[in-house]
Amino acid sequence: MSNEAPAAPEAAASVSPVRLTRGTIARYATGSLGTGGFATLPGLVLTYYLTDSLGVAALAAGAVITVAKVWDVVIDPVIGALTDRDQARHGSRRRLMLIGACALPLLFALTFAVPPALGPVVGAIWVLIAFTLTATAFSLFQVPYIALPAELTPRYDERTRLLTWRVVVLTFAILLFGAGGPALRGVADDPAVGYLVMGVVAGVVIGIGMLVATTVARRAVVPSAAVASGPGGTATAPGIREHYAAGIRALRRSRAFRMLLATFVLQALATGLMLAGAQYVATWVLHSEAAVELLFVALIAPALLAAPAWGVLARRIGKERAFAIASVVFTVAALSILGVLWVPGAWIYAPVGIAGIAYAGMQSLPMAMLPDVISHDERTAPDADGGGPGRAGAFSGVWTAGETVGFALGATVLSIILAATGYVSSVAGQLVEQPDAAVTGIVLSFSVAPAVLIAVSLVTLARYPLRRGDIDPV
């Protein structure tokens, strides 16, 4: 761990009062109605939409989603640079958040508006372009949104409080979109119309949640002193290339950031794999497409109550220890789902519910730890190495890119498992039979594979160095 240096005077002034108001917490948390919706619905239905509605082969469907997410990995650090520049020049990260919130509803609807008559090839290209643009709009909001907690309060426990209620809304959004999205898809007898209705309604709700959260960024939380002085004493913000490099330097410089990011990416891969596989479990293991809604209720309903409880536990024993406990519980629950391979039935909802309790902690606690990593780096890293205040966007850009990689690879791994086990794709209305190997692959992707990934993430979490005393020295 780096030796701590005294906090700069301007850094102390760059945060809002120690105790966050309920209004600030509520408006910030509402943004997760958008982030939860976007993270959930495409991960749940997009691969299935491609393979079982447009007739796209499983590997090609995985490639479409992966290419779109790779673009996110490229663009997220750049957006982090832009939002740090906005913060330096204008004292607010709101501009990019607004652009993303306004553009996303239309682009999201277009992703699910493919005319079936175009065929699988054109349909795949359509989804690739529309989803890539949608993901870009989402990143314009998400990257500055993640950067805000480090600047809204300097306190260890207040960040837990802020992010706990964000995750309460996030879990509600996952339940709403996970159960409501497929329900909207079924409002029309024509699957193409159903997907379009789902895309339009979900896009509007996501956009509204994002717009509410932009109001939190109105306040100038970083002073003009954080901007470098140019010729003649005029304020100037670092260039895009420098900010992009700053994100890489932050990753290299901060062991805490590396370990937390590695843990979160592995867990995003695990949950992304389960999310993408839920529809397949419902259809080919439980033999009911509607069962996907029950799976989501079982996963998310317990999490609504569990998120505040994880916050209480974190305040008593520390975020990192509570995070480890949540991860272990999730691993055990995921492994137990393997039994559905031999005895399929409604009992699956019990371990899914336990996993949901753990999932609430796996979401809220690393999100609350990220602002600690950022503020610790601001205090301890020298300016010459890219440290200092006003660099939260550099961290959040890399973080969002990593999260994107995790969720994208979840769908990619699923598509590889499906292809390797002989999964048969189909167009809407076509009846097919899946080989036993494909059904086995579906179950493994929903149980053993996520459990192994979470177990590996515990290794990196064990090397996370920060504790309460590093954030609240007194």
C-alpha angles and dihedrals in degrees: 000000000000120000109258120244124201112275114258114249092239091051090058090052094048096078131073122245117307095248112060117219120241089241092057091048093047095049093045092048092051088067087071089067083072100037093045092048094050093044092048112039102048090042090051103044111012098083090043090047090055098044102035104029106030096030095236115160115253096246092047090049090052090048092053093054094041094052091051091050093046086059087055090055089055097044102041097073089047090053088049087056092049094049092049088051091051090049092050095047103035106017092240140083092205102106098071092040090057094048091051094045093051097045100044102072094059094043092047091053091049090056090065097037100087112142104232091221090071091075132228098294097051090039091055092049091048092052092045094055096040095045092047090054090045091051090050091053090048092051091052086063101032101053097056090037091060091046094058103076094064088057100039096064137002096209127106096218096039089058089052089051093048095047094041091063091043088058091047087060091040092056090046088052092050089051092046096048097033093055100023097047096061089041091055089048088059097053091093129051089222108075091209091058091044093055091048092052089049092050095049097046095042092047092054093049091048091050093050092053091051094048092054091052093052089071090070089063094058093089117087101238098166117057125228088253087077089068117089116245117244131197113319092016094287118147117252131176123224117262127260093255091053092049091048089052089046090062091053091046091050090053091049095042102046117063089185090057093048094050095044093046093048090050093048094046092051090049092046088054090051096047092041089054092051092045093052091045098050095085091050092050090051094049104038105024103032091027094224126099088200090061089079088074091053090048089056093047089051091048101043108029093070090045091061089065095034099057095071089044091056088051091054091048091049092054089054103042104014133267096265095054093045089049091054092050091051091050094051092049091050092050094053092046093049093050092052090058088071088082090074087076089072102023110030114188150107092298087084089079091068098062089038088056091051089049087052092056090052093043090062089061093042089058104039100040101054089044089054091046095053094069088050090055091049096048092044090053091049090056100041108031117084119239089239089065094049097269129127133087126316096044099105090111091061090057096042092048092056091041093052091047090052093047089049091052091051096051093041093052089050090065090041093053090048092052090050091050091048092049093045092051095048102256112185115224121209144181123248112291095015116125117221137167121228121220117244090248091059092051090050090051090052092053093046091051089054097047125011099033095052091044092054092049093051090048090054090049090060089066093060092040090056088061094053103118108195124100135175092274091059091058103032101031094180 
